[in-house]
């Protein structure tokens, strides 16, 4: 454990009433942290240390934190709406599967994030890596301090808004899809629109598409926007919500 983290660790124990008498476990760092849980609020933050630390509230909430090879595993099957705080080194690669409900807040990660959740708000802040996020029911807010072209990025939900904050000087290719065509962008570049009718929509006798007669479900309309040259690829898809692309100053 580094001196800096030891001081921070002592500070948490001595001066934060929230953390007093909470369950605290730690494990040496591997390259990847796999997180599997059912219900509860999850907070993950990167820091300049070499240890993964888990703090839970209430402290009787059962969980497992273990290392297998270069991969760390955090698992909990608790049905309580517990609070999980996980501190990880900046470069930790996160793979998260949250199967029921709870808000997820991730900060200051400089690697990849794969996240699948069923219900709750997802917030990514000060990210310097890439992300693949899927959320059935709830808003997604993703704030990138730096953009990488390492992998295409994807943000998908069924209900809820998607907000993407990216630096003003970003090079990016943005592909957005919404059922109600609610897309807002701070970037002035023109967009290209594409529309594909659902197979459930009414057809005329000669097989052509009748736009005046639509079924309840419509395939989301796609918009493409290019910012700069040779940029990162972002795919944002929200069936019922709004997509907002904002400049990060």
C-alpha angles and dihedrals in degrees: 000000000000122000091242093054093045090057090047091048092052090047091055092051098045105035109030113081089193092064100042112117092006124138109262125186131167138190135186115265126269125181095260137036116203113198121194121177145146111211138358142068116295125202120183125179132179120227140172097265140098102233135078112227125192124196121182135189124232092034094219090066106120120233141149126227115182143146126232113182108310093338125089121204129205114186134174131165096184117141092205122105089245127168118241121191115187124184115198136173112267095252096053114130108224126209110180130183114179108177106189125019144319141104117274121205121184124181139182100001117159098190138050128313125200111182133174120179136165106208136004141055119301119205126184116186134186093355120175100184139044133295141201110193130178122179125170100199122014146050123291120209117182122184118187120194089185132016124223128197091204094110138358111265126223135191119183136171138156100216125017136049128285118217120187120191114192133167116276093240094051123141106213146149110219125197115184131181129186132160093225097040093241104155125146124185133182089204114091098211114123119256131224116222127208127181128194118186120230117251086236093063119105117268128204121242092266092053098255122133119264107208092192093065113055132167121235094262117059125184106250116262114248126224126185125201127181120204115189120324135308093357138162117289118241124185116190121182125176119164100194104013141071126264118217125186113194136185114244109216 
